[in-house]
Amino acid sequence: MRLTSEFWVSALVKRVFAEGGFAAVESRGAREAGTIFIFVRDRFGRVRLFGPAAQASYDETRPSERRFVVLVEDEQDKIDIRLERERRFDPDLWVVEIELADAGNAADYFEVAAG
């Protein structure tokens, strides 16, 4: 059984805070199954946008886990444009911003699939 988007986002936010980072929900989507995008910023100013991985990247033994891929890296303008385009396509999406010491450590907080 897959966790609801709301529950998954709540757990992510709590985990980031518990480990000394910062997290904020910028946009709340559909509670049950809204698409989740994660915007990661680090102390060096690097930014990355993660979005849902393609179905083909899911592990057959864990089909209900959420996996993410890097959609845009190090270009804030392109991240903003991508999120706006995604909102036009699906207004029920979640956007979570997290700040970590190192943006490269995002896989410590959620599963990142090979691009």
Biopython code that builds the backbone (N, CA, C, O; Angstrom):
import numpy as np
from Bio.PDB.StructureBuilder import StructureBuilder

atoms = [
    (1, "MET", "N", (0.841, -1.183, 0.000)),
    (1, "MET", "CA", (0.000, 0.000, 0.000)),
    (1, "MET", "C", (0.883, 1.242, 0.000)),
    (1, "MET", "O", (1.828, 1.336, 0.783)),
    (2, "ARG", "N", (0.583, 2.167, -0.853)),
    (2, "ARG", "CA", (1.371, 3.383, -0.973)),
    (2, "ARG", "C", (0.881, 4.431, 0.019)),
    (2, "ARG", "O", (-0.323, 4.590, 0.220)),
    (3, "LEU", "N", (1.819, 5.144, 0.637)),
    (3, "LEU", "CA", (1.465, 6.235, 1.541)),
    (3, "LEU", "C", (0.821, 7.368, 0.755)),
    (3, "LEU", "O", (1.132, 7.565, -0.420)),
    (4, "THR", "N", (-0.066, 8.105, 1.391)),
    (4, "THR", "CA", (-0.652, 9.268, 0.725)),
    (4, "THR", "C", (0.434, 10.323, 0.539)),
    (4, "THR", "O", (1.437, 10.327, 1.253)),
    (5, "SER", "N", (0.227, 11.201, -0.412)),
    (5, "SER", "CA", (1.186, 12.288, -0.644)),
    (5, "SER", "C", (1.321, 13.149, 0.594)),
    (5, "SER", "O", (2.429, 13.537, 0.965)),
    (6, "GLU", "N", (0.219, 13.449, 1.229)),
    (6, "GLU", "CA", (0.241, 14.301, 2.421)),
    (6, "GLU", "C", (1.091, 13.670, 3.535)),
    (6, "GLU", "O", (1.901, 14.353, 4.162)),
    (7, "PHE", "N", (0.907, 12.392, 3.772)),
    (7, "PHE", "CA", (1.663, 11.698, 4.808)),
    (7, "PHE", "C", (3.148, 11.658, 4.456)),
    (7, "PHE", "O", (3.998, 11.911, 5.310)),
    (8, "TRP", "N", (3.460, 11.338, 3.191)),
    (8, "TRP", "CA", (4.852, 11.244, 2.753)),
    (8, "TRP", "C", (5.561, 12.582, 2.902)),
    (8, "TRP", "O", (6.690, 12.634, 3.390)),
    (9, "VAL", "N", (4.907, 13.669, 2.486)),
    (9, "VAL", "CA", (5.499, 15.004, 2.592)),
    (9, "VAL", "C", (5.711, 15.364, 4.059)),
    (9, "VAL", "O", (6.761, 15.895, 4.422)),
    (10, "SER", "N", (4.733, 15.081, 4.894)),
    (10, "SER", "CA", (4.855, 15.362, 6.325)),
    (10, "SER", "C", (6.061, 14.638, 6.923)),
    (10, "SER", "O", (6.816, 15.225, 7.698)),
    (11, "ALA", "N", (6.242, 13.381, 6.572)),
    (11, "ALA", "CA", (7.375, 12.612, 7.074)),
    (11, "ALA", "C", (8.704, 13.183, 6.582)),
    (11, "ALA", "O", (9.670, 13.244, 7.343)),
    (12, "LEU", "N", (8.759, 13.604, 5.309)),
    (12, "LEU", "CA", (9.973, 14.208, 4.761)),
    (12, "LEU", "C", (10.329, 15.479, 5.525)),
    (12, "LEU", "O", (11.480, 15.664, 5.920)),
    (13, "VAL", "N", (9.358, 16.347, 5.733)),
    (13, "VAL", "CA", (9.593, 17.610, 6.439)),
    (13, "VAL", "C", (10.111, 17.340, 7.857)),
    (13, "VAL", "O", (11.077, 17.964, 8.294)),
    (14, "LYS", "N", (9.483, 16.431, 8.557)),
    (14, "LYS", "CA", (9.916, 16.111, 9.923)),
    (14, "LYS", "C", (11.331, 15.541, 9.944)),
    (14, "LYS", "O", (12.124, 15.882, 10.821)),
    (15, "ARG", "N", (11.647, 14.684, 8.991)),
    (15, "ARG", "CA", (12.983, 14.099, 8.956)),
    (15, "ARG", "C", (14.051, 15.156, 8.687)),
    (15, "ARG", "O", (15.107, 15.151, 9.319)),
    (16, "VAL", "N", (13.776, 16.059, 7.752)),
    (16, "VAL", "CA", (14.743, 17.116, 7.437)),
    (16, "VAL", "C", (14.988, 17.981, 8.671)),
    (16, "VAL", "O", (16.139, 18.268, 9.001)),
    (17, "PHE", "N", (13.923, 18.402, 9.357)),
    (17, "PHE", "CA", (14.078, 19.210, 10.571)),
    (17, "PHE", "C", (14.827, 18.436, 11.652)),
    (17, "PHE", "O", (15.688, 19.001, 12.327)),
    (18, "ALA", "N", (14.517, 17.166, 11.824)),
    (18, "ALA", "CA", (15.155, 16.349, 12.863)),
    (18, "ALA", "C", (16.659, 16.224, 12.643)),
    (18, "ALA", "O", (17.420, 16.045, 13.594)),
    (19, "GLU", "N", (17.077, 16.318, 11.395)),
    (19, "GLU", "CA", (18.492, 16.171, 11.081)),
    (19, "GLU", "C", (19.185, 17.507, 10.840)),
    (19, "GLU", "O", (20.274, 17.549, 10.267)),
    (20, "GLY", "N", (18.551, 18.609, 11.280)),
    (20, "GLY", "CA", (19.190, 19.917, 11.251)),
    (20, "GLY", "C", (19.003, 20.729, 9.995)),
    (20, "GLY", "O", (19.628, 21.780, 9.848)),
    (21, "GLY", "N", (18.169, 20.283, 9.090)),
    (21, "GLY", "CA", (17.908, 21.042, 7.872)),
    (21, "GLY", "C", (16.662, 21.896, 8.035)),
    (21, "GLY", "O", (16.122, 22.022, 9.134)),
    (22, "PHE", "N", (16.217, 22.475, 6.948)),
    (22, "PHE", "CA", (15.002, 23.286, 6.935)),
    (22, "PHE", "C", (14.115, 22.773, 5.812)),
    (22, "PHE", "O", (14.599, 22.396, 4.745)),
    (23, "ALA", "N", (12.817, 22.763, 6.063)),
    (23, "ALA", "CA", (11.871, 22.322, 5.033)),
    (23, "ALA", "C", (10.599, 23.148, 5.114)),
    (23, "ALA", "O", (10.169, 23.549, 6.196)),
    (24, "ALA", "N", (10.010, 23.394, 3.967)),
    (24, "ALA", "CA", (8.742, 24.118, 3.909)),
    (24, "ALA", "C", (7.920, 23.589, 2.741)),
    (24, "ALA", "O", (8.452, 23.277, 1.676)),
    (25, "VAL", "N", (6.642, 23.497, 2.960)),
    (25, "VAL", "CA", (5.726, 23.095, 1.891)),
    (25, "VAL", "C", (5.290, 24.372, 1.187)),
    (25, "VAL", "O", (4.556, 25.180, 1.757)),
    (26, "GLU", "N", (5.735, 24.554, -0.039)),
    (26, "GLU", "CA", (5.402, 25.747, -0.817)),
    (26, "GLU", "C", (4.031, 25.645, -1.458)),
    (26, "GLU", "O", (3.338, 26.647, -1.634)),
    (27, "SER", "N", (3.646, 24.423, -1.804)),
    (27, "SER", "CA", (2.377, 24.210, -2.487)),
    (27, "SER", "C", (1.806, 22.874, -2.051)),
    (27, "SER", "O", (2.472, 21.844, -2.147)),
    (28, "ARG", "N", (0.565, 22.894, -1.570)),
    (28, "ARG", "CA", (-0.112, 21.661, -1.152)),
    (28, "ARG", "C", (-0.981, 21.169, -2.298)),
    (28, "ARG", "O", (-1.795, 21.907, -2.853)),
    (29, "GLY", "N", (-0.785, 19.918, -2.629)),
    (29, "GLY", "CA", (-1.548, 19.323, -3.709)),
    (29, "GLY", "C", (-2.637, 18.416, -3.186)),
    (29, "GLY", "O", (-3.088, 18.562, -2.050)),
    (30, "ALA", "N", (-3.056, 17.489, -4.007)),
    (30, "ALA", "CA", (-4.083, 16.526, -3.630)),
    (30, "ALA", "C", (-3.551, 15.670, -2.486)),
    (30, "ALA", "O", (-2.430, 15.166, -2.544)),
    (31, "ARG", "N", (-4.366, 15.512, -1.450)),
    (31, "ARG", "CA", (-3.949, 14.794, -0.238)),
    (31, "ARG", "C", (-3.571, 13.346, -0.509)),
    (31, "ARG", "O", (-2.580, 12.846, 0.023)),
    (32, "GLU", "N", (-4.353, 12.682, -1.328)),
    (32, "GLU", "CA", (-4.158, 11.249, -1.535)),
    (32, "GLU", "C", (-3.015, 10.925, -2.500)),
    (32, "GLU", "O", (-2.142, 10.116, -2.186)),
    (33, "ALA", "N", (-3.028, 11.553, -3.657)),
    (33, "ALA", "CA", (-2.080, 11.138, -4.690)),
    (33, "ALA", "C", (-1.514, 12.284, -5.510)),
    (33, "ALA", "O", (-1.208, 12.108, -6.689)),
    (34, "GLY", "N", (-1.370, 13.460, -4.899)),
    (34, "GLY", "CA", (-0.791, 14.578, -5.629)),
    (34, "GLY", "C", (0.670, 14.318, -5.979)),
    (34, "GLY", "O", (1.403, 13.716, -5.195)),
    (35, "THR", "N", (1.085, 14.766, -7.141)),
    (35, "THR", "CA", (2.472, 14.619, -7.577)),
    (35, "THR", "C", (3.365, 15.484, -6.691)),
    (35, "THR", "O", (3.002, 16.609, -6.346)),
    (36, "ILE", "N", (4.523, 14.960, -6.327)),
    (36, "ILE", "CA", (5.429, 15.665, -5.422)),
    (36, "ILE", "C", (6.689, 16.087, -6.173)),
    (36, "ILE", "O", (7.318, 15.283, -6.862)),
    (37, "PHE", "N", (7.047, 17.373, -6.026)),
    (37, "PHE", "CA", (8.301, 17.911, -6.529)),
    (37, "PHE", "C", (9.077, 18.431, -5.329)),
    (37, "PHE", "O", (8.507, 19.025, -4.414)),
    (38, "ILE", "N", (10.377, 18.201, -5.345)),
    (38, "ILE", "CA", (11.215, 18.609, -4.214)),
    (38, "ILE", "C", (12.297, 19.543, -4.734)),
    (38, "ILE", "O", (13.084, 19.186, -5.610)),
    (39, "PHE", "N", (12.318, 20.743, -4.175)),
    (39, "PHE", "CA", (13.294, 21.767, -4.523)),
    (39, "PHE", "C", (14.339, 21.753, -3.410)),
    (39, "PHE", "O", (14.012, 21.997, -2.249)),
    (40, "VAL", "N", (15.590, 21.467, -3.758)),
    (40, "VAL", "CA", (16.664, 21.358, -2.765)),
    (40, "VAL", "C", (17.653, 22.499, -2.970)),
    (40, "VAL", "O", (18.109, 22.764, -4.082)),
    (41, "ARG", "N", (17.966, 23.157, -1.873)),
    (41, "ARG", "CA", (18.938, 24.256, -1.879)),
    (41, "ARG", "C", (19.995, 23.906, -0.831)),
    (41, "ARG", "O", (19.679, 23.326, 0.208)),
    (42, "ASP", "N", (21.257, 24.265, -1.111)),
    (42, "ASP", "CA", (22.273, 24.028, -0.087)),
    (42, "ASP", "C", (22.939, 25.340, 0.316)),
    (42, "ASP", "O", (22.651, 26.394, -0.251)),
    (43, "ARG", "N", (23.823, 25.265, 1.291)),
    (43, "ARG", "CA", (24.443, 26.483, 1.834)),
    (43, "ARG", "C", (25.377, 27.166, 0.844)),
    (43, "ARG", "O", (25.788, 28.303, 1.077)),
    (44, "PHE", "N", (25.716, 26.509, -0.242)),
    (44, "PHE", "CA", (26.581, 27.090, -1.259)),
    (44, "PHE", "C", (25.785, 27.744, -2.382)),
    (44, "PHE", "O", (26.365, 28.264, -3.334)),
    (45, "GLY", "N", (24.464, 27.719, -2.273)),
    (45, "GLY", "CA", (23.611, 28.318, -3.282)),
    (45, "GLY", "C", (23.226, 27.389, -4.422)),
    (45, "GLY", "O", (22.513, 27.797, -5.339)),
    (46, "ARG", "N", (23.692, 26.144, -4.377)),
    (46, "ARG", "CA", (23.313, 25.191, -5.422)),
    (46, "ARG", "C", (21.844, 24.810, -5.247)),
    (46, "ARG", "O", (21.354, 24.670, -4.127)),
    (47, "VAL", "N", (21.160, 24.647, -6.364)),
    (47, "VAL", "CA", (19.744, 24.269, -6.333)),
    (47, "VAL", "C", (19.513, 23.082, -7.265)),
    (47, "VAL", "O", (20.185, 22.922, -8.284)),
    (48, "ARG", "N", (18.541, 22.258, -6.879)),
    (48, "ARG", "CA", (18.166, 21.103, -7.693)),
    (48, "ARG", "C", (16.666, 20.906, -7.555)),
    (48, "ARG", "O", (16.105, 21.087, -6.474)),
    (49, "LEU", "N", (16.029, 20.539, -8.639)),
    (49, "LEU", "CA", (14.613, 20.201, -8.602)),
    (49, "LEU", "C", (14.482, 18.718, -8.911)),
    (49, "LEU", "O", (14.972, 18.233, -9.931)),
    (50, "PHE", "N", (13.813, 18.008, -8.010)),
    (50, "PHE", "CA", (13.536, 16.590, -8.184)),
    (50, "PHE", "C", (12.059, 16.410, -8.477)),
    (50, "PHE", "O", (11.213, 17.113, -7.924)),
    (51, "GLY", "N", (11.759, 15.468, -9.348)),
    (51, "GLY", "CA", (10.375, 15.129, -9.661)),
    (51, "GLY", "C", (10.229, 13.622, -9.717)),
    (51, "GLY", "O", (11.215, 12.895, -9.595)),
    (52, "PRO", "N", (9.010, 13.151, -9.901)),
    (52, "PRO", "CA", (8.767, 11.710, -9.918)),
    (52, "PRO", "C", (9.561, 11.010, -11.017)),
    (52, "PRO", "O", (9.674, 11.500, -12.140)),
    (53, "ALA", "N", (10.104, 9.856, -10.660)),
    (53, "ALA", "CA", (10.829, 9.043, -11.635)),
    (53, "ALA", "C", (9.830, 8.330, -12.542)),
    (53, "ALA", "O", (8.675, 8.121, -12.172)),
    (54, "ALA", "N", (10.287, 7.967, -13.715)),
    (54, "ALA", "CA", (9.457, 7.206, -14.649)),
    (54, "ALA", "C", (9.134, 5.835, -14.066)),
    (54, "ALA", "O", (9.925, 5.275, -13.306)),
    (55, "GLN", "N", (7.983, 5.302, -14.419)),
    (55, "GLN", "CA", (7.549, 3.994, -13.904)),
    (55, "GLN", "C", (8.595, 2.910, -14.154)),
    (55, "GLN", "O", (8.735, 1.994, -13.344)),
    (56, "ALA", "N", (9.317, 2.999, -15.242)),
    (56, "ALA", "CA", (10.299, 1.972, -15.588)),
    (56, "ALA", "C", (11.448, 1.891, -14.590)),
    (56, "ALA", "O", (12.154, 0.884, -14.542)),
    (57, "SER", "N", (11.646, 2.944, -13.791)),
    (57, "SER", "CA", (12.762, 2.952, -12.844)),
    (57, "SER", "C", (12.404, 2.324, -11.499)),
    (57, "SER", "O", (13.258, 2.231, -10.617)),
    (58, "TYR", "N", (11.164, 1.896, -11.330)),
    (58, "TYR", "CA", (10.739, 1.335, -10.050)),
    (58, "TYR", "C", (11.184, -0.108, -9.907)),
    (58, "TYR", "O", (11.220, -0.865, -10.877)),
    (59, "ASP", "N", (11.517, -0.468, -8.696)),
    (59, "ASP", "CA", (11.955, -1.819, -8.352)),
    (59, "ASP", "C", (10.720, -2.701, -8.202)),
    (59, "ASP", "O", (9.782, -2.337, -7.494)),
    (60, "GLU", "N", (10.713, -3.843, -8.855)),
    (60, "GLU", "CA", (9.553, -4.740, -8.797)),
    (60, "GLU", "C", (9.259, -5.219, -7.382)),
    (60, "GLU", "O", (8.113, -5.529, -7.057)),
    (61, "THR", "N", (10.281, -5.281, -6.542)),
    (61, "THR", "CA", (10.063, -5.745, -5.167)),
    (61, "THR", "C", (9.514, -4.644, -4.262)),
    (61, "THR", "O", (9.009, -4.922, -3.175)),
    (62, "ARG", "N", (9.614, -3.390, -4.716)),
    (62, "ARG", "CA", (9.096, -2.266, -3.925)),
    (62, "ARG", "C", (8.345, -1.283, -4.837)),
    (62, "ARG", "O", (8.743, -0.126, -4.964)),
    (63, "PRO", "N", (7.273, -1.742, -5.459)),
    (63, "PRO", "CA", (6.596, -0.909, -6.457)),
    (63, "PRO", "C", (5.872, 0.308, -5.879)),
    (63, "PRO", "O", (5.558, 1.239, -6.621)),
    (64, "SER", "N", (5.601, 0.322, -4.584)),
    (64, "SER", "CA", (4.821, 1.425, -4.016)),
    (64, "SER", "C", (5.685, 2.531, -3.418)),
    (64, "SER", "O", (5.148, 3.528, -2.934)),
    (65, "GLU", "N", (7.003, 2.381, -3.438)),
    (65, "GLU", "CA", (7.869, 3.426, -2.913)),
    (65, "GLU", "C", (7.996, 4.557, -3.924)),
    (65, "GLU", "O", (7.959, 4.339, -5.135)),
    (66, "ARG", "N", (8.145, 5.756, -3.405)),
    (66, "ARG", "CA", (8.310, 6.917, -4.286)),
    (66, "ARG", "C", (9.783, 7.075, -4.653)),
    (66, "ARG", "O", (10.661, 6.992, -3.794)),
    (67, "ARG", "N", (10.037, 7.302, -5.925)),
    (67, "ARG", "CA", (11.389, 7.521, -6.410)),
    (67, "ARG", "C", (11.410, 8.821, -7.191)),
    (67, "ARG", "O", (10.417, 9.202, -7.811)),
    (68, "PHE", "N", (12.547, 9.498, -7.158)),
    (68, "PHE", "CA", (12.682, 10.809, -7.778)),
    (68, "PHE", "C", (13.917, 10.863, -8.664)),
    (68, "PHE", "O", (14.874, 10.114, -8.473)),
    (69, "VAL", "N", (13.874, 11.766, -9.638)),
    (69, "VAL", "CA", (15.015, 12.037, -10.517)),
    (69, "VAL", "C", (15.262, 13.541, -10.527)),
    (69, "VAL", "O", (14.359, 14.335, -10.262)),
    (70, "VAL", "N", (16.491, 13.916, -10.835)),
    (70, "VAL", "CA", (16.827, 15.335, -10.967)),
    (70, "VAL", "C", (16.236, 15.829, -12.282)),
    (70, "VAL", "O", (16.510, 15.272, -13.345)),
    (71, "LEU", "N", (15.427, 16.875, -12.200)),
    (71, "LEU", "CA", (14.824, 17.461, -13.400)),
    (71, "LEU", "C", (15.617, 18.669, -13.890)),
    (71, "LEU", "O", (15.823, 18.840, -15.092)),
    (72, "VAL", "N", (16.061, 19.507, -12.946)),
    (72, "VAL", "CA", (16.821, 20.715, -13.278)),
    (72, "VAL", "C", (17.881, 20.893, -12.197)),
    (72, "VAL", "O", (17.628, 20.643, -11.018)),
    (73, "GLU", "N", (19.067, 21.326, -12.609)),
    (73, "GLU", "CA", (20.149, 21.500, -11.646)),
    (73, "GLU", "C", (20.849, 22.832, -11.863)),
    (73, "GLU", "O", (21.199, 23.190, -12.988)),
    (74, "ASP", "N", (21.048, 23.563, -10.766)),
    (74, "ASP", "CA", (21.838, 24.793, -10.724)),
    (74, "ASP", "C", (21.323, 25.951, -11.580)),
    (74, "ASP", "O", (22.099, 26.835, -11.943)),
    (75, "GLU", "N", (20.038, 25.962, -11.907)),
    (75, "GLU", "CA", (19.488, 27.075, -12.675)),
    (75, "GLU", "C", (18.111, 27.444, -12.128)),
    (75, "GLU", "O", (17.098, 26.862, -12.516)),
    (76, "GLN", "N", (18.092, 28.419, -11.221)),
    (76, "GLN", "CA", (16.851, 28.815, -10.557)),
    (76, "GLN", "C", (15.767, 29.216, -11.546)),
    (76, "GLN", "O", (14.605, 28.851, -11.366)),
    (77, "ASP", "N", (16.125, 29.960, -12.586)),
    (77, "ASP", "CA", (15.125, 30.390, -13.572)),
    (77, "ASP", "C", (14.460, 29.194, -14.254)),
    (77, "ASP", "O", (13.245, 29.180, -14.449)),
    (78, "LYS", "N", (15.257, 28.202, -14.612)),
    (78, "LYS", "CA", (14.705, 27.013, -15.264)),
    (78, "LYS", "C", (13.836, 26.209, -14.303)),
    (78, "LYS", "O", (12.853, 25.596, -14.718)),
    (79, "ILE", "N", (14.196, 26.208, -13.027)),
    (79, "ILE", "CA", (13.369, 25.521, -12.027)),
    (79, "ILE", "C", (12.012, 26.199, -11.933)),
    (79, "ILE", "O", (10.979, 25.530, -11.930)),
    (80, "ASP", "N", (12.011, 27.533, -11.857)),
    (80, "ASP", "CA", (10.749, 28.274, -11.780)),
    (80, "ASP", "C", (9.867, 28.011, -12.997)),
    (80, "ASP", "O", (8.658, 27.817, -12.866)),
    (81, "ILE", "N", (10.480, 28.005, -14.186)),
    (81, "ILE", "CA", (9.735, 27.750, -15.424)),
    (81, "ILE", "C", (9.173, 26.333, -15.425)),
    (81, "ILE", "O", (8.022, 26.117, -15.804)),
    (82, "ARG", "N", (9.977, 25.381, -15.005)),
    (82, "ARG", "CA", (9.526, 23.973, -14.978)),
    (82, "ARG", "C", (8.349, 23.797, -14.026)),
    (82, "ARG", "O", (7.369, 23.131, -14.362)),
    (83, "LEU", "N", (8.442, 24.394, -12.835)),
    (83, "LEU", "CA", (7.342, 24.267, -11.870)),
    (83, "LEU", "C", (6.066, 24.938, -12.379)),
    (83, "LEU", "O", (4.969, 24.420, -12.171)),
    (84, "GLU", "N", (6.202, 26.066, -13.032)),
    (84, "GLU", "CA", (5.026, 26.740, -13.586)),
    (84, "GLU", "C", (4.373, 25.880, -14.666)),
    (84, "GLU", "O", (3.148, 25.772, -14.721)),
    (85, "ARG", "N", (5.182, 25.278, -15.513)),
    (85, "ARG", "CA", (4.662, 24.395, -16.561)),
    (85, "ARG", "C", (3.954, 23.183, -15.946)),
    (85, "ARG", "O", (2.889, 22.775, -16.409)),
    (86, "GLU", "N", (4.555, 22.617, -14.904)),
    (86, "GLU", "CA", (3.943, 21.468, -14.223)),
    (86, "GLU", "C", (2.612, 21.865, -13.572)),
    (86, "GLU", "O", (1.660, 21.085, -13.593)),
    (87, "ARG", "N", (2.538, 23.068, -12.998)),
    (87, "ARG", "CA", (1.294, 23.542, -12.369)),
    (87, "ARG", "C", (0.181, 23.721, -13.392)),
    (87, "ARG", "O", (-0.983, 23.452, -13.094)),
    (88, "ARG", "N", (0.523, 24.169, -14.588)),
    (88, "ARG", "CA", (-0.490, 24.315, -15.638)),
    (88, "ARG", "C", (-1.036, 22.951, -16.044)),
    (88, "ARG", "O", (-2.220, 22.812, -16.349)),
    (89, "PHE", "N", (-0.163, 21.947, -16.046)),
    (89, "PHE", "CA", (-0.562, 20.594, -16.414)),
    (89, "PHE", "C", (-1.349, 19.920, -15.286)),
    (89, "PHE", "O", (-2.335, 19.226, -15.537)),
    (90, "ASP", "N", (-0.902, 20.130, -14.031)),
    (90, "ASP", "CA", (-1.520, 19.481, -12.877)),
    (90, "ASP", "C", (-1.488, 20.435, -11.678)),
    (90, "ASP", "O", (-0.477, 20.508, -10.981)),
    (91, "PRO", "N", (-2.571, 21.161, -11.432)),
    (91, "PRO", "CA", (-2.582, 22.124, -10.326)),
    (91, "PRO", "C", (-2.590, 21.476, -8.942)),
    (91, "PRO", "O", (-2.408, 22.170, -7.941)),
    (92, "ASP", "N", (-2.796, 20.161, -8.867)),
    (92, "ASP", "CA", (-2.832, 19.459, -7.580)),
    (92, "ASP", "C", (-1.475, 18.892, -7.175)),
    (92, "ASP", "O", (-1.411, 17.829, -6.557)),
    (93, "LEU", "N", (-0.398, 19.581, -7.511)),
    (93, "LEU", "CA", (0.919, 19.070, -7.168)),
    (93, "LEU", "C", (1.434, 19.663, -5.861)),
    (93, "LEU", "O", (1.001, 20.727, -5.419)),
    (94, "TRP", "N", (2.356, 18.949, -5.270)),
    (94, "TRP", "CA", (3.033, 19.387, -4.051)),
    (94, "TRP", "C", (4.406, 19.916, -4.432)),
    (94, "TRP", "O", (5.076, 19.342, -5.290)),
    (95, "VAL", "N", (4.834, 21.013, -3.796)),
    (95, "VAL", "CA", (6.197, 21.502, -3.946)),
    (95, "VAL", "C", (6.752, 21.661, -2.537)),
    (95, "VAL", "O", (6.223, 22.420, -1.724)),
    (96, "VAL", "N", (7.827, 20.930, -2.268)),
    (96, "VAL", "CA", (8.472, 20.981, -0.966)),
    (96, "VAL", "C", (9.877, 21.533, -1.172)),
    (96, "VAL", "O", (10.633, 21.025, -2.000)),
    (97, "GLU", "N", (10.227, 22.569, -0.419)),
    (97, "GLU", "CA", (11.576, 23.113, -0.488)),
    (97, "GLU", "C", (12.330, 22.661, 0.742)),
    (97, "GLU", "O", (11.850, 22.800, 1.868)),
    (98, "ILE", "N", (13.517, 22.119, 0.517)),
    (98, "ILE", "CA", (14.351, 21.750, 1.650)),
    (98, "ILE", "C", (15.730, 22.375, 1.486)),
    (98, "ILE", "O", (16.235, 22.516, 0.372)),
    (99, "GLU", "N", (16.325, 22.743, 2.605)),
    (99, "GLU", "CA", (17.678, 23.281, 2.625)),
    (99, "GLU", "C", (18.538, 22.312, 3.406)),
    (99, "GLU", "O", (18.233, 21.957, 4.545)),
    (100, "LEU", "N", (19.630, 21.886, 2.766)),
    (100, "LEU", "CA", (20.551, 20.926, 3.358)),
    (100, "LEU", "C", (21.950, 21.524, 3.354)),
    (100, "LEU", "O", (22.223, 22.483, 2.632)),
    (101, "ALA", "N", (22.817, 20.961, 4.152)),
    (101, "ALA", "CA", (24.206, 21.413, 4.152)),
    (101, "ALA", "C", (24.826, 21.194, 2.770)),
    (101, "ALA", "O", (25.622, 22.008, 2.302)),
    (102, "ASP", "N", (24.453, 20.085, 2.121)),
    (102, "ASP", "CA", (24.984, 19.753, 0.800)),
    (102, "ASP", "C", (23.854, 19.185, -0.058)),
    (102, "ASP", "O", (23.289, 18.144, 0.278)),
    (103, "ALA", "N", (23.523, 19.847, -1.145)),
    (103, "ALA", "CA", (22.417, 19.417, -2.015)),
    (103, "ALA", "C", (22.664, 18.032, -2.587)),
    (103, "ALA", "O", (21.721, 17.353, -2.994)),
    (104, "GLY", "N", (23.904, 17.611, -2.624)),
    (104, "GLY", "CA", (24.225, 16.291, -3.131)),
    (104, "GLY", "C", (23.786, 15.170, -2.202)),
    (104, "GLY", "O", (23.796, 14.002, -2.587)),
    (105, "ASN", "N", (23.399, 15.520, -0.979)),
    (105, "ASN", "CA", (22.965, 14.514, -0.002)),
    (105, "ASN", "C", (21.465, 14.290, -0.009)),
    (105, "ASN", "O", (20.938, 13.703, 0.937)),
    (106, "ALA", "N", (20.764, 14.729, -1.026)),
    (106, "ALA", "CA", (19.306, 14.582, -1.080)),
    (106, "ALA", "C", (18.882, 13.120, -0.995)),
    (106, "ALA", "O", (17.830, 12.810, -0.436)),
    (107, "ALA", "N", (19.691, 12.229, -1.542)),
    (107, "ALA", "CA", (19.345, 10.807, -1.515)),
    (107, "ALA", "C", (19.314, 10.255, -0.091)),
    (107, "ALA", "O", (18.791, 9.163, 0.131)),
    (108, "ASP", "N", (19.860, 10.984, 0.872)),
    (108, "ASP", "CA", (19.756, 10.564, 2.276)),
    (108, "ASP", "C", (18.340, 10.763, 2.801)),
    (108, "ASP", "O", (17.977, 10.177, 3.821)),
    (109, "TYR", "N", (17.539, 11.571, 2.131)),
    (109, "TYR", "CA", (16.196, 11.921, 2.617)),
    (109, "TYR", "C", (15.077, 11.294, 1.792)),
    (109, "TYR", "O", (13.980, 11.080, 2.307)),
    (110, "PHE", "N", (15.334, 11.002, 0.535)),
    (110, "PHE", "CA", (14.333, 10.361, -0.313)),
    (110, "PHE", "C", (15.083, 9.605, -1.397)),
    (110, "PHE", "O", (16.240, 9.901, -1.698)),
    (111, "GLU", "N", (14.400, 8.618, -1.982)),
    (111, "GLU", "CA", (15.064, 7.737, -2.950)),
    (111, "GLU", "C", (15.201, 8.419, -4.311)),
    (111, "GLU", "O", (14.219, 8.844, -4.920)),
    (112, "VAL", "N", (16.438, 8.506, -4.760)),
    (112, "VAL", "CA", (16.743, 9.122, -6.054)),
    (112, "VAL", "C", (17.109, 8.005, -7.031)),
    (112, "VAL", "O", (18.049, 7.243, -6.807)),
    (113, "ALA", "N", (16.347, 7.932, -8.112)),
    (113, "ALA", "CA", (16.605, 6.922, -9.143)),
    (113, "ALA", "C", (17.691, 7.415, -10.085)),
    (113, "ALA", "O", (17.869, 8.620, -10.264)),
    (114, "ALA", "N", (18.398, 6.503, -10.669)),
    (114, "ALA", "CA", (19.403, 6.877, -11.670)),
    (114, "ALA", "C", (18.695, 7.530, -12.841)),
    (114, "ALA", "O", (17.699, 7.012, -13.346)),
    (115, "GLY", "N", (19.221, 8.687, -13.275)),
    (115, "GLY", "CA", (18.615, 9.504, -14.286)),
    (115, "GLY", "C", (18.399, 8.893, -15.584)),
    (115, "GLY", "O", (17.883, 9.543, -16.494)),
]
sb = StructureBuilder()
sb.init_structure("model")
sb.init_model(0)
sb.init_chain("A")
sb.init_seg("    ")
for serial, (resi, resn, name, xyz) in enumerate(atoms, 1):
    if name == "N":
        sb.init_residue(resn, " ", resi, " ")
    sb.init_atom(name, np.array(xyz, "f"), 0.0, 1.0, " ", f" {name:<3s}", serial, name[0])
structure = sb.get_structure()
